[in-house]
Amino acid sequence: RTSDHVPKTVREQVCKTVAGALAYFEGVFGAYPMDSLVVATMPREFSQGFPGFVTLAHELVLERPRTNRWLNRNVRVETIAHEIAHQWWGDKVGWFSYRDQWLSEALAKYAAVRFAYTWFGNDLDYLKWAARGSWGELHEAAGKPLVEHVLDAAAALRCPAGVVLGRGADEVRKRLSGRKNLSFFLQKERRGSG
């Protein structure tokens, strides 16, 4: 069931994206871990996934005349996939304390990007958007970029670490410069840093 306040084309895209993400993640991560899934819009600025329930920010499903439609589409698809991925990462597999929340965010982000690349295929608009790093290579969780949580854990164990640099390489290298026992490796394809 969908709401009349959301344009028909967007409602169709949301439904197709939810179904596509569920099918894709079941193929990658295994059977959907809940009995049902409800997806609803909420009048707030962020989307969120709960066990069997995903909320999408109202802004995400509105077409804005002044904004670029393919940009809305890219953000919408990737956000929906991210929240659906939380059905596996963050809902079924959680964290011990708030300091570990970055793990579920990183796994949901990774899953969403994998889905988006599959979903859009060779769509030039999406690939250009993704190549610019529009979703941010230094995605934050719990007050700092996800990669810094990993590097802090490695440093606490006194382990050397390496960061593979791709898209956003200069920004990531600048942010992480000065850390001890850290090596950088540059990807030829520039698909992302991790």
C-alpha positions in Angstrom: 0.0 0.0 0.0 1.4 3.4 -0.9 0.4 7.0 -0.1 -1.1 9.5 -2.5 1.2 12.3 -1.5 4.2 10.6 -3.1 4.4 10.9 -6.9 3.4 7.7 -8.7 6.8 7.3 -10.4 8.6 7.6 -7.0 6.2 5.1 -5.4 7.0 2.7 -8.2 10.7 3.3 -7.8 10.6 2.8 -4.0 8.6 -0.5 -4.4 11.0 -1.8 -7.1 14.0 -0.8 -5.1 12.8 -2.4 -1.9 12.0 -5.7 -3.8 15.2 -5.5 -5.7 17.3 -4.9 -2.6 15.6 -7.7 -0.7 16.2 -10.2 -3.5 19.8 -9.1 -4.0 20.7 -9.3 -0.3 19.0 -12.7 0.1 21.2 -13.8 -2.7 24.3 -12.4 -1.1 23.6 -12.8 2.7 21.0 -15.5 2.9 17.3 -15.6 3.6 15.5 -12.5 4.8 15.7 -12.8 8.6 12.2 -11.6 9.5 8.6 -12.7 8.8 7.6 -9.4 7.1 8.8 -6.0 6.2 7.0 -2.7 6.5 8.4 0.4 4.7 6.9 3.8 5.6 7.8 7.4 5.2 8.3 9.6 8.2 8.3 13.4 8.5 11.9 13.7 9.5 15.3 14.2 8.0 16.8 10.7 8.3 15.9 7.2 7.3 16.3 4.2 9.6 16.0 0.4 9.6 14.5 -1.6 12.5 13.8 -5.3 12.6 11.1 -5.8 10.0 10.4 -2.1 9.7 12.1 0.6 7.6 11.4 4.3 7.8 12.3 6.6 4.9 12.7 10.3 5.4 9.8 12.2 3.9 12.3 14.3 1.9 13.7 11.2 0.3 10.5 10.4 -1.6 9.5 13.9 -2.8 10.5 15.2 -6.2 12.0 18.6 -5.8 11.5 20.8 -9.0 14.8 22.6 -8.3 16.9 19.5 -7.8 18.3 17.2 -10.3 16.0 14.1 -10.8 18.8 11.6 -11.3 20.6 12.8 -8.1 17.3 12.3 -6.2 17.1 8.8 -7.7 20.7 7.9 -6.9 20.4 9.0 -3.2 16.9 7.4 -2.9 18.1 4.0 -4.2 21.2 3.9 -2.2 19.5 5.0 1.0 16.7 2.4 0.6 19.3 -0.3 0.0 21.3 0.9 3.1 18.2 0.7 5.3 17.1 -2.7 3.9 20.7 -4.0 4.5 20.2 -3.2 8.2 17.8 -6.1 8.3 20.9 -8.2 8.2 23.5 -5.8 9.6 22.5 -3.9 12.7 19.1 -5.6 13.3 20.0 -9.3 13.2 23.7 -8.8 13.8 24.2 -5.9 16.3 26.9 -4.4 18.3 28.1 -4.8 21.9 28.2 -1.1 22.7 27.7 2.3 21.0 31.4 2.3 20.2 30.8 -0.7 17.8 27.9 0.9 15.9 30.2 1.8 13.1 30.4 -1.9 12.2 26.7 -2.2 11.2 26.9 1.2 9.4 29.9 0.1 7.5 28.4 -3.2 6.5 25.1 -1.6 5.5 27.0 1.0 3.5 29.1 -1.6 1.7 26.0 -3.7 1.0 24.1 -0.6 -0.4 27.0 0.4 -2.7 27.3 -3.2 -4.0 23.5 -3.2 -4.7 23.6 0.2 -6.3 26.4 -0.8 -8.7 24.4 -3.9 -9.7 21.1 -2.0 -9.9 22.3 0.8 -12.1 24.7 -1.2 -14.2 26.3 1.0 -16.8 24.0 3.9 -16.2 26.3 6.8 -17.0 24.6 9.3 -14.7 25.0 7.0 -11.7 28.5 6.1 -12.5 29.5 9.8 -12.8 27.8 10.6 -9.5 29.4 7.6 -7.8 32.9 8.4 -9.2 32.8 11.9 -7.7 32.4 10.3 -4.3 29.0 12.0 -3.7 28.2 9.7 -0.8 31.5 10.5 0.9 34.5 8.4 1.4 34.8 9.6 5.0 31.3 8.5 6.0 30.9 9.2 9.7 29.4 7.1 12.5 29.7 7.9 16.2 31.4 11.2 15.5 34.3 10.2 13.2 34.8 8.5 9.8 34.2 4.7 9.8 37.8 4.1 8.7 39.1 5.7 11.8 37.2 3.3 14.0 39.0 0.4 12.2 42.4 2.1 12.5 41.9 2.9 16.2 41.1 -0.8 16.9 44.2 -1.8 15.0 46.3 0.7 16.9 44.9 -0.5 20.2 46.1 -4.0 19.2 49.4 -2.5 18.1 48.8 -3.9 14.6 50.0 -2.3 11.4 47.2 -1.3 9.1 46.7 -0.5 5.4 44.2 1.6 3.6 43.3 0.9 0.0 42.8 4.3 -1.7 40.5 4.7 -4.6 37.8 7.3 -5.1 38.4 10.2 -2.7 42.1 9.2 -2.3 43.5 12.7 -1.6 40.8 13.4 1.0 41.3 10.1 2.8 45.1 10.4 2.8 45.0 13.9 4.1 42.6 12.9 7.0 44.7 9.9 8.0 48.2 11.4 7.6 50.3 11.3 10.7 49.0 7.9 12.0 51.7 5.5 12.9 52.0 2.0 11.3 49.7 2.9 8.4 50.4 2.1 4.8 48.5 3.4 1.8 47.8 1.4 -1.4 46.4 3.0 -4.5 43.8 1.2 -6.7 44.0 1.6 -10.4 40.2 1.4 -10.8 39.4 4.1 -8.2 36.2 2.4 -7.0 36.4 3.4 -3.4 38.6 3.6 -0.3 38.6 1.1 2.4 
